[in-house]
Amino acid sequence: MPTIKEIASITGYSASTVSIVLSGKAKERKIPQATQEKIIKTARELGYTPNISARRLRNISASQKLVLAVFWANDFRAQMVVRFLRGLQNEVAESGTECEIIIRPYANGTLSEAASLKEMNMFNAAIICNASAADIEFLENTRFPIPIVLYNRNSERYCTVNVDNSKLGSLAAEIFLSHGKKNPAAITSEPVFSDMDLRIESFFYSFRKANISKRTVIYQENSMKGGYRAAKQLAESGELPDCLFCASDALAIGALKAFNQCGIRVPEDIELISVGNGEQELEEYASSALSVVYVPMEEMASFCFRILLDVISGKVHPPYSVILPVKYIPRESAGA
């Protein structure tokens, strides 16, 4: 890997100036923006990746904290950040690490604007959540000077924490099949990442393996309103499915309201299972308590932080991946 002296030689600046810029202290030392950009551009082209985070972590004192950025897409998943932060904060507290958590919202597909090299130099580490295909492409082609963990995404360069997204769909199908269901349907939204489709496809694939070829998929916005509209469409179709898989708790809650208004009983007339990505209290106190394939978001957040600390301390090296299991929680909506 190139050294600070080599970057200084190429850019024409002193080694101390290069070091200040690459350590993220250029603003406080009033180094001109043009100088910063030239140094960062050269460092990036040479593949220079200083372990800034490790150095800062070693120097943490009572007045210095590990500065962690959490990048979270500001779309329908914004409400899910509460569960993620709960798990992250608990893990930070248990680790005893002095840590400042900064939430950086971004529009899906525009991570390159929110996570520029200049931006990333402000932090010791980052967790990137909800990245789209375009965002992943940007990440795979960019070298950052800090450790990064991707939440529920795959990568050839970065550490990742995932769940088995195929199992999220197939497990719901297995429950319905064990109840003798033969006419499956699903409510989902237009996918914002590839594994959203994987969840739905694995659901129907499990039915096909059981020689059941029925397939009904309704796409709506990922919200309670979207679930309500989709369920109304099912109720008015003339052939009500006997089981329904919803891609989110929000869709499922909306669907329950529509079925109730239409006089369709859950689970007697139709059983329902959703991806459990919302608050458990909301699931438990729905008009029919929601049966879910539970996404362990708090545990995933906890592992993201553990891995960052392990990367900083040199215990693990990217790419390193953890895949957490999913579980089925039976409640009223699927005949529990």
Secondary structure, DSSP 8 states (H G I E B T S, - for coil): ---HHHHHHHHTS-HHHHHHHHTT-TTTTT--HHHHHHHHHHHHHHT----HHHHHHHT--TT--EEEEEEEESSGGGGGHHHHHHHHHHHHHHHT--EEEEEEEE-TT-HHHHT-HHHHTT-SEEEEES--HHHHHHHHT---SS-EEEES---SSSEEEEE-HHHHHHHHHHHHHHTT---EEEEE---SSHHHHHHHHHHHHHHHHTT----EEEE--SSHHHHHHHHHHHHTSSS--SEEEESSHHHHHHHHHHHHHTT--TTTT-EEEEEE-S-HHHHHTSSS--EEEE--HHHHHHHHHHHHHHHHHTSS-SS-EEEE--EEE--GGGT-
